[in-house]
Amino acid sequence: TNTKLRYQITAGNTGGVLDVEPETGAIFIAQPLDYEETKMYEIHLLASDGKWEDYAVIIINIMNKNDETPVFSINEYYGSIIEELDGLPVFVLQVMAKDPDSNVDEGDLRYSLHGHGAADIFTIDEKTGSIYS
C-alpha cells in the first residue's frame, strides 16, 4: 500500500503568518509579512505517515521592500552666500535625508532641486546633498 504523508508546522510560525498544505507539504503565506517586524522565520515541519514521522527545519529569510519614504533630518534649511563671488561653484549648504527602510543603503538616496528657478542658480550633488551656487 502507498501510505499518504501528512505535513504540519510544529514550531517557529510566529504570528501564524505561514501555513502548510497538509497533503503536499507546500508552505505558503497566510498573512502579510513585514520585514521591519520579522526578518527570518525558522519553522519546524513535521512529515508523518501515521506510524513514522520526521522533522525538517526550514529557514525563510524575508526580503525588505522599499516601502518607506525618505525623510529629511530637518524640515527647512537656511544658507547664505555673498553676491558676485569669484571661483564658482561655491558651497552653500548640505541637506541630509534618511530612508526608514532598514536595509536600504543611504548611498541609494538621490537628491535633486525642484522649484521655480532653483536649477538656474543652484546645483546639488545628487549623492551627497551638497548645494552649490
Backbone as CSV, one residue per row, in Angstrom:
resi,resn,N_x,N_y,N_z,CA_x,CA_y,CA_z,C_x,C_y,C_z
1,THR,0.835,-1.192,0.000,0.000,0.000,0.000,0.874,1.247,0.000
2,ASN,0.324,2.278,-0.569,1.025,3.549,-0.644,0.457,4.477,0.423
3,THR,1.208,4.662,1.516,0.755,5.474,2.633,0.906,6.953,2.293
4,LYS,-0.112,7.720,2.625,-0.075,9.164,2.375,0.639,9.864,3.520
5,LEU,1.493,10.807,3.139,2.165,11.630,4.137,1.292,12.821,4.487
6,ARG,1.419,13.261,5.741,0.733,14.472,6.207,1.798,15.412,6.747
7,TYR,1.637,16.700,6.445,2.615,17.712,6.847,1.971,18.700,7.804
8,GLN,2.810,19.185,8.740,2.308,20.118,9.747,3.466,20.981,10.251
9,ILE,3.218,22.282,10.411,4.205,23.169,11.036,4.032,23.028,12.541
10,THR,5.121,22.686,13.237,5.017,22.437,14.681,5.672,23.516,15.538
11,ALA,6.518,24.363,14.948,7.181,25.410,15.735,7.704,26.496,14.800
12,GLY,7.901,27.680,15.367,8.552,28.775,14.660,7.654,29.638,13.798
13,ASN,6.379,29.360,13.786,5.457,30.108,12.932,4.916,31.322,13.684
14,THR,5.798,32.282,13.958,5.462,33.475,14.730,4.291,34.217,14.097
15,GLY,3.245,34.424,14.879,2.081,35.162,14.396,1.221,34.398,13.407
16,GLY,1.537,33.139,13.157,0.746,32.336,12.229,0.752,32.845,10.799
17,VAL,1.859,33.474,10.386,1.903,34.069,9.044,2.111,33.037,7.939
18,LEU,2.592,31.852,8.302,2.813,30.803,7.305,1.839,29.657,7.537
19,ASP,1.608,28.902,6.483,0.762,27.716,6.616,1.313,26.654,5.674
20,VAL,0.890,25.421,5.873,1.356,24.323,5.027,0.145,23.552,4.517
21,GLU,0.199,23.171,3.260,-0.833,22.299,2.688,-0.560,20.905,3.248
22,PRO,-1.476,20.350,4.076,-1.189,19.105,4.798,-0.886,17.902,3.907
23,GLU,-1.420,17.876,2.699,-1.235,16.699,1.844,-0.028,16.800,0.916
24,THR,0.403,18.043,0.618,1.527,18.202,-0.321,2.794,18.716,0.345
25,GLY,2.658,19.381,1.493,3.812,19.969,2.159,4.178,21.342,1.632
26,ALA,3.388,21.881,0.703,3.660,23.220,0.163,3.435,24.257,1.255
27,ILE,4.445,25.087,1.490,4.362,26.141,2.500,3.936,27.416,1.793
28,PHE,2.987,28.121,2.379,2.519,29.366,1.764,2.308,30.438,2.820
29,ILE,2.183,31.671,2.344,1.991,32.826,3.224,0.505,32.957,3.526
30,ALA,0.166,32.990,4.812,-1.230,33.073,5.236,-1.621,34.490,5.651
31,GLN,-0.632,35.310,6.016,-0.877,36.689,6.444,0.251,37.558,5.912
32,PRO,0.032,38.884,5.820,1.084,39.769,5.297,2.370,39.683,6.123
33,LEU,3.502,39.731,5.429,4.817,39.719,6.074,5.313,41.146,6.221
34,ASP,6.066,41.420,7.277,6.636,42.747,7.496,8.093,42.589,7.900
35,TYR,8.994,42.957,6.994,10.433,42.828,7.229,10.860,43.579,8.483
36,GLU,10.296,44.775,8.696,10.681,45.565,9.868,10.300,44.855,11.168
37,GLU,9.320,43.960,11.106,8.872,43.230,12.296,9.630,41.909,12.480
38,THR,9.725,41.109,11.432,10.398,39.807,11.493,11.183,39.591,10.210
39,LYS,12.493,39.406,10.342,13.371,39.275,9.175,13.574,37.825,8.733
40,MET,13.282,36.883,9.633,13.536,35.483,9.310,12.604,34.583,10.120
41,TYR,12.144,33.534,9.476,11.342,32.511,10.155,12.115,31.204,10.099
42,GLU,12.197,30.537,11.224,12.803,29.205,11.296,11.703,28.266,11.774
43,ILE,11.067,27.606,10.818,9.929,26.753,11.171,10.348,25.288,11.203
44,HIS,9.629,24.529,12.002,9.833,23.085,12.084,8.657,22.436,11.376
45,LEU,8.978,21.622,10.386,7.950,20.949,9.598,7.973,19.462,9.919
46,LEU,6.813,18.934,10.255,6.659,17.514,10.574,6.040,16.813,9.370
47,ALA,6.637,15.688,8.980,6.042,14.803,7.971,5.740,13.483,8.670
48,SER,4.512,13.002,8.489,4.105,11.773,9.178,3.293,10.891,8.235
49,ASP,3.510,9.582,8.365,2.703,8.631,7.583,1.698,7.902,8.483
50,GLY,1.545,8.401,9.704,0.628,7.770,10.655,1.348,6.854,11.624
51,LYS,2.450,6.264,11.192,3.238,5.388,12.055,4.589,6.028,12.366
52,TRP,5.240,6.546,11.340,6.558,7.160,11.486,6.458,8.652,11.201
53,GLU,7.425,9.388,11.771,7.458,10.824,11.496,8.893,11.319,11.462
54,ASP,9.067,12.438,10.783,10.379,13.075,10.706,10.163,14.587,10.666
55,TYR,11.187,15.300,11.134,11.128,16.762,11.175,12.185,17.349,10.252
56,ALA,11.882,18.516,9.732,12.867,19.307,8.987,12.777,20.738,9.499
57,VAL,13.928,21.397,9.577,13.961,22.812,9.929,14.048,23.587,8.621
58,ILE,13.151,24.529,8.450,13.108,25.335,7.234,13.312,26.787,7.621
59,ILE,14.307,27.416,7.001,14.609,28.821,7.276,14.132,29.649,6.091
60,ILE,13.294,30.637,6.381,12.767,31.530,5.353,13.213,32.945,5.694
61,ASN,14.045,33.527,4.827,14.502,34.905,5.000,13.545,35.839,4.276
62,ILE,13.097,36.875,4.971,12.197,37.863,4.382,13.055,38.979,3.792
63,MET,12.749,39.362,2.576,13.483,40.445,1.923,12.674,41.728,2.069
64,ASN,13.371,42.820,2.317,12.696,44.095,2.527,12.261,44.709,1.209
65,LYS,11.096,45.277,1.222,10.564,46.024,0.090,10.797,47.499,0.395
66,ASN,11.175,48.266,-0.602,11.384,49.699,-0.411,10.011,50.360,-0.329
67,ASP,9.433,50.358,0.892,8.065,50.847,1.067,7.966,52.064,1.981
68,GLU,9.095,52.645,2.335,9.100,53.818,3.210,9.657,55.027,2.454
69,THR,9.085,56.195,2.706,9.521,57.436,2.076,10.743,57.988,2.805
70,PRO,11.764,58.456,2.062,12.900,59.104,2.726,12.435,60.328,3.522
71,VAL,13.140,60.622,4.615,12.775,61.731,5.493,14.000,62.619,5.693
72,PHE,13.829,63.938,5.458,14.918,64.881,5.707,15.141,65.025,7.207
73,SER,16.402,65.270,7.599,16.736,65.388,9.022,16.088,66.618,9.654
74,ILE,15.876,67.693,8.880,15.108,68.859,9.337,14.192,69.291,8.195
75,ASN,13.129,70.040,8.517,12.142,70.429,7.506,12.573,71.615,6.657
76,GLU,13.343,72.537,7.229,13.784,73.718,6.486,15.280,73.898,6.664
77,TYR,15.937,74.239,5.578,17.371,74.513,5.581,17.579,75.971,5.199
78,TYR,18.541,76.618,5.843,18.858,78.009,5.529,20.337,78.109,5.201
79,GLY,20.635,78.829,4.142,22.019,79.073,3.767,22.138,80.486,3.245
80,SER,23.344,81.001,3.213,23.558,82.335,2.651,24.871,82.335,1.890
81,ILE,24.960,83.256,0.955,26.144,83.354,0.115,26.345,84.817,-0.255
82,ILE,27.584,85.237,-0.335,27.911,86.616,-0.707,27.782,86.757,-2.220
83,GLU,27.171,87.858,-2.665,26.984,88.065,-4.101,28.308,88.338,-4.809
84,GLU,28.314,88.095,-6.101,29.429,88.382,-7.006,30.743,87.739,-6.566
85,LEU,30.679,86.518,-6.084,31.896,85.802,-5.691,32.607,85.256,-6.920
86,ASP,33.931,85.206,-6.850,34.714,84.554,-7.894,34.877,83.086,-7.516
87,GLY,35.326,82.298,-8.477,35.647,80.901,-8.195,34.438,80.026,-7.966
88,LEU,33.391,80.231,-8.758,32.211,79.379,-8.641,32.529,77.976,-9.140
89,PRO,31.921,76.929,-8.696,30.806,76.944,-7.744,31.269,77.122,-6.296
90,VAL,30.402,77.714,-5.493,30.666,77.952,-4.076,29.682,77.106,-3.261
91,PHE,30.206,76.401,-2.263,29.364,75.579,-1.386,28.417,76.480,-0.604
92,VAL,27.127,76.123,-0.569,26.125,76.900,0.162,25.702,76.156,1.430
93,LEU,25.241,74.923,1.287,24.839,74.121,2.441,24.651,72.683,2.000
94,GLN,24.467,71.805,2.984,24.242,70.394,2.692,22.948,69.950,3.354
95,VAL,22.128,69.232,2.586,20.899,68.650,3.125,21.153,67.172,3.383
96,MET,20.345,66.587,4.265,20.524,65.170,4.576,19.164,64.520,4.815
97,ALA,19.002,63.340,4.230,17.781,62.560,4.439,18.166,61.135,4.814
98,LYS,17.253,60.452,5.460,17.429,59.038,5.821,16.265,58.254,5.229
99,ASP,16.535,56.999,4.907,15.480,56.119,4.412,15.134,55.136,5.523
100,PRO,13.884,55.161,6.026,13.498,54.261,7.124,13.586,52.773,6.794
101,ASP,13.621,52.426,5.504,13.794,51.013,5.161,15.163,50.588,5.658
102,SER,15.184,49.699,6.641,16.419,49.421,7.374,17.528,48.797,6.545
103,ASN,17.220,48.156,5.422,18.310,47.561,4.650,18.698,48.397,3.442
104,VAL,18.135,49.588,3.326,18.456,50.436,2.184,19.720,51.218,2.496
105,ASP,20.702,51.097,1.637,21.955,51.830,1.772,21.671,53.306,1.539
106,GLU,22.118,54.165,2.468,21.887,55.603,2.305,22.476,56.109,0.991
107,GLY,23.467,55.396,0.458,24.054,55.766,-0.822,23.085,55.611,-1.976
108,ASP,21.970,54.912,-1.750,20.964,54.762,-2.797,20.055,55.981,-2.906
109,LEU,20.072,56.863,-1.906,19.271,58.084,-1.971,19.852,59.007,-3.028
110,ARG,18.987,59.704,-3.762,19.412,60.678,-4.764,18.701,61.989,-4.481
111,TYR,19.458,63.083,-4.503,18.923,64.412,-4.242,18.778,65.171,-5.554
112,SER,17.750,66.023,-5.630,17.579,66.906,-6.782,16.856,68.161,-6.320
113,LEU,17.029,69.237,-7.080,16.386,70.517,-6.769,15.152,70.690,-7.644
114,HIS,14.078,71.174,-7.027,12.840,71.449,-7.760,12.291,72.784,-7.296
115,GLY,11.618,73.474,-8.157,11.026,74.755,-7.802,11.413,75.798,-8.834
116,HIS,10.714,76.893,-8.838,10.897,77.945,-9.832,12.318,78.517,-9.801
117,GLY,13.074,78.293,-10.852,14.415,78.857,-10.983,15.495,78.201,-10.150
118,ALA,15.167,77.189,-9.370,16.152,76.578,-8.462,17.365,76.055,-9.215
119,ALA,17.137,75.371,-10.322,18.250,74.763,-11.055,19.037,75.788,-11.870
120,ASP,18.499,77.000,-12.036,19.219,78.042,-12.778,20.350,78.637,-11.946
121,ILE,20.154,78.731,-10.652,21.116,79.397,-9.771,21.930,78.399,-8.956
122,PHE,21.322,77.305,-8.586,21.965,76.342,-7.698,22.099,74.982,-8.370
123,THR,23.090,74.225,-7.902,23.229,72.827,-8.302,23.334,72.002,-7.022
124,ILE,22.961,70.748,-7.117,23.054,69.857,-5.957,23.781,68.591,-6.383
125,ASP,24.666,68.128,-5.520,25.321,66.842,-5.750,24.286,65.775,-5.404
126,GLU,23.847,65.023,-6.399,22.738,64.083,-6.184,23.056,62.995,-5.169
127,LYS,24.344,62.724,-4.941,24.717,61.666,-3.992,24.919,62.177,-2.568
128,THR,25.476,63.399,-2.420,25.815,63.892,-1.079,24.812,64.886,-0.513
129,GLY,24.006,65.536,-1.367,23.083,66.564,-0.904,23.737,67.921,-0.739
130,SER,24.992,68.078,-1.177,25.677,69.373,-1.101,25.131,70.300,-2.182
131,ILE,24.769,71.518,-1.769,24.210,72.513,-2.692,25.262,73.584,-2.941
132,TYR,25.419,73.934,-4.207,26.409,74.924,-4.643,25.715,76.010,-5.452
133,SER,26.364,77.193,-5.486,25.887,78.289,-6.312,26.935,78.580,-7.365
